Amino acid sequence: MGKEPRKQQSPQQSIDIPPFRQRFPWIGGDLQTVRDTLRPTLLPPDTGQSIFIAVPPLPKEESSSGFLLAILDTPPAQTPLRALVLLLHGLGGSSSRRGVRRLALVLLHSGFAVLRLNLRGADPGRHLISGTYAACCNSDMLPVLQQARKLCDLLAQVSLRKKALPLFGAGISLGGTILLNACLDPLIPDSIGSPSLDALVCASSPLDLAVCSKSIERPRNHLYQRWLLRRLVRQALADPFGVTPKEFWQLTEGDVGGPPRTIRAFDAAVTAPRWGYNSVEDYYQHASPLPGLLTSEQGKGYSLPPTLILQALDDPWVPAVTAQRLAAASQSQTFTRGSIQVSLTTYGGHNGFHGRLPNGQRGCWADVLLSHWLSERCSVASA
């Protein structure tokens, strides 16, 4: 086994931790991706506080308003509070998934409060609202961000902090896509009276949905896609407010004599129409953040917060080409989308990054990187 190349990154980026090195036996993108499934991490009991956030109906008339469930974790009282991190799970995930909880624990240890959000339809919280989430669900994210800013004020008061408490975002896979889309919406800062987020980190996040859809449909990814579809179909059918007869037919029988066989087919049957898109092509085009990240146009008095995007070149789900394109564009003198740093690693899989940590222990290198980068944003803000 030869020596691994050092990670590739944007020239302006300076992240002061050793580069990622995969560790045996988790060698290669696939084993990195499934490691948490094959060898679950032992985690302490979940003692977070439940927060209920009211959100409006979906664009379709059949849906109703309801609540999203978020879990608030706070560091020990003697730990100086640095910021609140809004943490979003990926496709088919929830606030209780191992990767989400593990990252939250690392952030807590670094002095961050963490708000783990369950997106629309995710368990726990499936019983609180109808429908399911999408890659762009800004009508849900607006009240979430409003509530998060209020929590920042409350936590600052409780901790006797003189300065305002920053609000950061952290998104795993599709969770990062959702946060990017929220930050690209110029109407959200106007509605909440402040920037959507003060900083954002995204790990293995799809930037172009059509490209990712084609990637997951490759024959080599058949097992991945089947696993994801089972979770998505089960989540949709578990809607306590019911599904329409058309949706039920598409989720159980459809034109193929069974449930959807591809993520694209599921999005065409469920996600796109529920969120008001004309077609799955329309959904993929307008819910992909890459075009908005690449455009040179800026909203009035608005810019993207400092953002770190982490992407492995051997990710079997999300092709790295879109992150590479963004990394190249961010070096252009005409690039005006704020401070975007793209960290490309040779290995790591899809939200894997299982290796040796800076302290020599085994663990998830990405958790340490994201926490360290957000800590640096706190240092810059307080300087």
C-alpha positions as CSV (number, residue, x, y, z in Angstrom):
1,M,0.0,0.0,0.0
2,G,1.7,3.2,-1.2
3,K,1.8,6.6,0.5
4,E,-1.4,8.6,0.0
5,P,-1.2,12.0,-1.8
6,R,-1.8,15.1,0.3
7,K,-5.2,16.6,0.1
8,Q,-5.9,19.1,-2.7
9,Q,-7.4,22.4,-1.7
10,S,-8.0,25.9,-2.9
11,P,-4.8,28.1,-2.8
12,Q,-6.3,30.6,-0.4
13,Q,-7.3,27.9,2.1
14,S,-5.2,27.3,5.2
15,I,-6.6,24.7,7.5
16,D,-4.1,23.9,10.3
17,I,-4.6,20.1,10.8
18,P,-2.8,17.2,9.1
19,P,-4.3,16.0,5.8
20,F,-6.7,13.1,5.7
21,R,-5.2,9.6,5.6
22,Q,-7.5,6.6,5.3
23,R,-6.8,3.8,7.8
24,F,-7.0,0.0,7.5
25,P,-9.4,-1.7,7.0
26,W,-11.4,1.2,5.7
27,I,-9.6,1.5,2.4
28,G,-11.3,3.0,-0.6
29,G,-14.4,5.1,-1.2
30,D,-16.9,2.3,-0.6
31,L,-15.6,1.0,2.7
32,Q,-15.2,4.6,3.9
33,T,-18.8,5.2,3.0
34,V,-20.3,2.2,4.8
35,R,-18.0,2.1,7.8
36,D,-20.6,3.5,10.2
37,T,-23.1,0.8,9.0
38,L,-20.6,-2.1,9.3
39,R,-19.1,-1.0,12.6
40,P,-21.5,1.4,14.5
41,T,-19.9,3.9,16.8
42,L,-20.8,3.7,20.5
43,L,-22.4,7.0,21.6
44,P,-23.6,8.2,24.9
45,P,-27.4,8.5,25.5
46,D,-29.1,11.4,23.7
47,T,-30.0,14.0,26.3
48,G,-30.8,16.9,24.0
49,Q,-33.7,19.2,24.6
50,S,-36.6,19.1,22.1
51,I,-37.4,22.3,20.2
52,F,-40.6,22.5,18.1
53,I,-40.5,24.9,15.1
54,A,-43.7,25.8,13.3
55,V,-43.5,25.7,9.5
56,P,-46.0,26.5,6.8
57,P,-47.7,24.1,4.4
58,L,-46.0,22.9,1.2
59,P,-46.8,24.6,-2.0
60,K,-49.4,21.9,-2.9
61,E,-52.9,22.5,-1.5
62,E,-53.2,19.0,0.1
63,S,-50.5,19.7,2.7
64,S,-50.9,21.3,6.0
65,S,-48.8,23.3,8.4
66,G,-47.1,21.6,11.3
67,F,-43.8,21.4,13.2
68,L,-40.3,20.4,12.7
69,L,-38.5,18.8,15.6
70,A,-35.0,20.0,16.5
71,I,-32.7,18.8,19.3
72,L,-30.7,21.3,21.2
73,D,-27.4,20.2,22.8
74,T,-25.5,22.6,25.0
75,P,-21.9,22.2,26.4
76,P,-21.3,22.0,30.1
77,A,-22.1,25.2,32.0
78,Q,-18.5,25.9,32.8
79,T,-17.5,25.8,29.1
80,P,-17.4,29.2,27.4
81,L,-20.0,29.2,24.6
82,R,-18.6,30.1,21.2
83,A,-21.6,29.8,18.8
84,L,-24.7,27.9,17.9
85,V,-24.4,25.4,15.1
86,L,-27.5,24.4,13.1
87,L,-26.7,20.8,12.0
88,L,-28.7,19.2,9.2
89,H,-28.7,15.5,8.3
90,G,-28.5,14.0,4.8
91,L,-30.9,12.0,2.6
92,G,-32.9,9.4,4.6
93,G,-31.2,10.6,7.8
94,S,-32.3,12.3,11.0
95,S,-31.0,14.0,14.2
96,S,-30.3,10.6,15.7
97,R,-28.1,9.2,13.0
98,R,-24.6,8.3,14.1
99,G,-22.8,10.7,11.8
100,V,-24.9,13.6,13.0
101,R,-24.6,12.8,16.7
102,R,-20.9,12.1,16.4
103,L,-20.3,15.5,14.8
104,A,-22.5,17.2,17.4
105,L,-20.4,15.7,20.2
106,V,-17.2,17.0,18.6
107,L,-18.7,20.4,18.3
108,L,-19.9,20.3,21.9
109,H,-16.5,19.4,23.1
110,S,-15.2,22.5,21.2
111,G,-17.6,24.8,23.0
112,F,-20.4,25.0,20.5
113,A,-24.1,24.6,21.2
114,V,-25.7,22.4,18.5
115,L,-29.3,22.4,17.1
116,R,-29.8,19.1,15.3
117,L,-32.8,19.6,12.9
118,N,-35.1,16.9,11.7
119,L,-36.1,17.9,8.2
120,R,-39.8,17.6,7.2
121,G,-40.9,14.0,7.4
122,A,-37.7,12.7,9.2
123,D,-37.9,10.5,12.3
124,P,-38.1,11.5,15.1
125,G,-40.7,14.1,14.2
126,R,-42.5,12.2,11.4
127,H,-45.8,12.5,13.3
128,L,-45.6,16.3,13.6
129,I,-46.0,17.3,9.9
130,S,-47.1,16.1,6.5
131,G,-44.9,15.7,3.5
132,T,-41.2,15.2,3.0
133,Y,-38.2,17.5,2.5
134,A,-36.4,18.6,-0.7
135,A,-32.9,19.9,-1.6
136,C,-34.4,23.4,-1.6
137,C,-36.9,23.9,1.1
138,N,-36.5,27.5,2.0
139,S,-40.1,27.9,3.2
140,D,-39.2,25.5,5.9
141,M,-35.7,26.9,6.5
142,L,-36.9,30.5,7.0
143,P,-38.7,29.8,10.3
144,V,-35.9,27.4,11.4
145,L,-33.3,30.2,10.9
146,Q,-35.6,32.7,12.7
147,Q,-35.9,30.3,15.6
148,A,-32.1,29.6,15.6
149,R,-31.4,33.4,15.8
150,K,-33.7,33.7,18.8
151,L,-31.9,30.8,20.4
152,C,-28.6,32.6,19.9
153,D,-30.0,35.6,21.8
154,L,-31.3,33.4,24.6
155,L,-28.1,31.4,24.9
156,A,-26.0,34.6,24.9
157,Q,-28.1,36.0,27.8
158,V,-28.0,32.7,29.8
159,S,-24.2,32.5,29.4
160,L,-23.8,36.2,30.3
161,R,-22.1,36.8,27.0
162,K,-21.6,40.5,26.1
163,K,-21.3,40.0,22.3
164,A,-24.0,38.4,20.1
165,L,-23.7,34.7,19.7
166,P,-22.9,33.7,16.1
167,L,-25.1,31.3,14.2
168,F,-23.2,28.7,12.1
169,G,-24.5,26.0,9.8
170,A,-23.2,22.4,9.3
171,G,-24.7,20.2,6.6
172,I,-24.0,16.5,6.0
173,S,-24.6,15.5,2.4
174,L,-28.0,16.8,1.3
175,G,-28.2,18.8,4.5
176,G,-25.3,21.0,3.2
177,T,-27.2,21.4,-0.1
178,I,-30.3,22.7,1.8
179,L,-28.2,25.2,3.8
180,L,-26.4,26.4,0.7
181,N,-29.8,27.0,-1.0
182,A,-31.0,28.9,2.1
183,C,-27.9,31.1,2.1
184,L,-28.4,31.8,-1.6
185,D,-31.9,33.1,-1.1
186,P,-31.7,36.9,-0.7
187,L,-35.2,37.1,0.8
188,I,-34.2,35.2,4.0
189,P,-31.9,37.8,5.4
190,D,-34.5,40.5,4.8
191,S,-37.1,38.4,6.7
192,I,-35.0,37.6,9.7
193,G,-33.1,40.9,9.9
194,S,-29.7,39.4,9.8
195,P,-27.6,37.1,7.6
196,S,-28.9,33.6,7.2
197,L,-25.7,32.2,8.7
198,D,-22.5,33.6,9.9
199,A,-20.5,30.7,8.6
200,L,-21.2,27.4,6.9
201,V,-19.5,24.0,6.5
202,C,-20.7,21.3,4.1
203,A,-19.4,17.7,3.9
204,S,-20.0,15.5,0.8
205,S,-22.9,17.8,-0.3
206,P,-24.5,17.6,-3.8
207,L,-24.0,20.8,-5.7
208,D,-25.7,19.5,-9.0
209,L,-28.7,17.2,-8.4
210,A,-28.8,15.9,-12.0
211,V,-25.1,14.9,-11.9
212,C,-25.6,13.1,-8.5
213,S,-28.7,11.4,-9.8
214,K,-26.8,9.9,-12.7
215,S,-24.0,8.9,-10.4
216,I,-26.2,7.0,-8.0
217,E,-27.9,5.2,-10.9
218,R,-24.6,3.6,-12.0
219,P,-24.7,-0.2,-11.8
220,R,-22.0,-0.2,-9.2
221,N,-24.2,1.8,-6.9
222,H,-27.2,-0.4,-7.2
223,L,-27.1,-1.5,-3.5
224,Y,-26.7,2.1,-2.3
225,Q,-29.7,3.3,-4.3
226,R,-31.9,0.4,-3.2
227,W,-31.0,1.1,0.4
228,L,-31.8,4.8,0.1
229,L,-35.0,4.2,-1.8
230,R,-36.3,1.8,0.9
231,R,-35.8,4.6,3.5
232,L,-37.4,7.3,1.3
233,V,-40.4,5.2,0.4
234,R,-41.0,4.1,4.0
235,Q,-40.7,7.7,5.2
236,A,-43.2,8.9,2.6
237,L,-45.8,6.2,3.3
238,A,-45.5,6.7,7.0
239,D,-47.0,10.2,6.6
240,P,-49.6,10.4,9.5
241,F,-51.6,12.9,7.4
242,G,-51.8,10.4,4.5
243,V,-50.7,10.4,0.9
244,T,-52.8,11.0,-2.2
245,P,-54.1,8.0,-4.1
246,K,-51.7,8.9,-7.0
247,E,-48.7,9.1,-4.6
248,F,-49.7,5.8,-3.0
249,W,-49.9,4.1,-6.4
250,Q,-46.5,5.6,-7.5
251,L,-44.9,4.5,-4.2
252,T,-46.3,0.9,-4.2
253,E,-47.0,-0.1,-7.8
254,G,-46.4,2.6,-10.4
255,D,-45.4,1.9,-14.0
256,V,-42.7,-0.6,-13.0
257,G,-45.0,-2.8,-11.0
258,G,-43.5,-1.8,-7.7
259,P,-41.9,1.1,-5.8
260,P,-39.6,3.6,-7.6
261,R,-36.4,2.0,-8.7
262,T,-34.3,5.1,-8.9
263,I,-33.9,8.3,-6.8
264,R,-34.9,10.2,-9.9
265,A,-38.1,8.3,-10.2
266,F,-38.9,9.0,-6.5
267,D,-38.2,12.7,-7.0
268,A,-40.4,12.7,-10.1
269,A,-43.3,11.0,-8.3
270,V,-43.0,12.7,-4.9
271,T,-40.4,15.5,-4.3
272,A,-40.9,17.6,-7.4
273,P,-44.7,17.8,-7.4
274,R,-44.9,18.3,-3.6
275,W,-42.6,21.3,-3.7
276,G,-44.3,22.9,-6.7
277,Y,-41.9,22.0,-9.5
278,N,-43.2,21.3,-12.9
279,S,-41.0,18.2,-13.4
280,V,-38.1,16.4,-11.9
281,E,-35.9,18.2,-14.5
282,D,-37.3,21.5,-13.2
283,Y,-36.6,20.5,-9.6
284,Y,-33.0,19.4,-10.3
285,Q,-32.3,22.6,-12.2
286,H,-33.7,25.1,-9.7
287,A,-32.8,23.2,-6.5
288,S,-29.1,22.7,-7.4
289,P,-26.9,25.4,-5.6
290,L,-24.0,25.2,-8.1
291,P,-25.4,27.8,-10.6
292,G,-26.1,30.2,-7.8
293,L,-22.6,29.7,-6.3
294,L,-21.0,30.3,-9.7
295,T,-23.0,33.4,-10.7
296,S,-21.3,36.8,-10.4
297,E,-24.6,38.6,-9.5
298,Q,-25.1,39.6,-5.9
299,G,-28.3,40.6,-4.1
300,K,-28.7,44.0,-2.5
301,G,-26.4,44.2,0.5
302,Y,-26.1,40.4,0.6
303,S,-23.2,37.9,0.3
304,L,-22.6,34.3,1.1
305,P,-21.2,33.7,4.6
306,P,-17.7,32.2,4.9
307,T,-18.2,28.7,3.6
308,L,-16.1,25.5,3.6
309,I,-17.0,22.7,1.2
310,L,-15.4,19.3,1.9
311,Q,-15.4,16.7,-0.9
312,A,-13.6,13.4,-1.4
313,L,-12.4,12.6,-5.0
314,D,-13.5,8.9,-4.5
315,D,-17.0,9.7,-3.2
316,P,-19.2,7.0,-4.9
317,W,-22.4,9.0,-4.6
318,V,-21.4,12.7,-5.2
319,P,-19.1,13.2,-8.2
320,A,-16.2,15.6,-7.2
321,V,-16.3,17.3,-10.6
322,T,-18.8,19.9,-9.3
323,A,-16.7,20.8,-6.3
324,Q,-13.6,21.0,-8.5
325,R,-15.4,23.4,-10.8
326,L,-16.4,25.5,-7.9
327,A,-12.9,25.5,-6.5
328,A,-11.5,26.7,-9.9
329,A,-14.2,29.4,-10.2
330,S,-13.5,30.7,-6.6
331,Q,-10.0,31.6,-7.7
332,S,-11.3,34.0,-10.4
333,Q,-11.0,37.7,-9.8
334,T,-14.6,38.1,-11.0
335,F,-15.9,35.6,-8.4
336,T,-18.1,37.6,-6.0
337,R,-19.9,34.9,-4.0
338,G,-18.0,35.7,-0.8
339,S,-15.4,33.5,0.9
340,I,-15.7,29.9,-0.3
341,Q,-13.1,27.4,0.5
342,V,-13.1,24.0,-1.2
343,S,-11.2,21.2,0.4
344,L,-10.7,18.2,-1.9
345,T,-9.3,15.0,-0.4
346,T,-8.0,12.0,-2.5
347,Y,-9.9,9.6,-0.3
348,G,-12.8,9.7,2.2
349,G,-15.8,8.3,0.3
350,H,-19.2,9.8,1.0
351,N,-19.2,11.4,4.4
352,G,-16.6,8.8,5.5
353,F,-13.2,10.3,6.3
354,H,-12.4,7.6,8.8
355,G,-8.7,7.9,9.7
356,R,-6.2,9.0,12.2
357,L,-7.0,12.2,14.1
358,P,-4.4,14.9,14.9
359,N,-4.1,13.5,18.4
360,G,-3.2,10.1,17.0
361,Q,-6.6,8.5,17.9
362,R,-8.9,6.8,15.4
363,G,-12.0,8.7,14.4
364,C,-13.8,10.8,11.8
365,W,-11.3,13.3,10.4
366,A,-14.1,15.4,8.8
367,D,-15.7,16.1,12.2
368,V,-12.4,17.5,13.5
369,L,-11.8,19.5,10.3
370,L,-15.3,21.1,10.4
371,S,-15.1,21.9,14.1
372,H,-11.6,23.4,13.7
373,W,-12.7,25.5,10.8
374,L,-15.7,26.9,12.7
375,S,-13.5,27.6,15.7
376,E,-11.2,29.6,13.5
377,R,-14.3,31.7,12.4
378,C,-14.9,32.4,16.0
379,S,-11.3,33.6,16.4
380,V,-11.6,35.9,13.4
381,A,-14.9,37.4,14.6
382,S,-13.5,38.1,18.1
383,A,-10.2,39.5,16.8
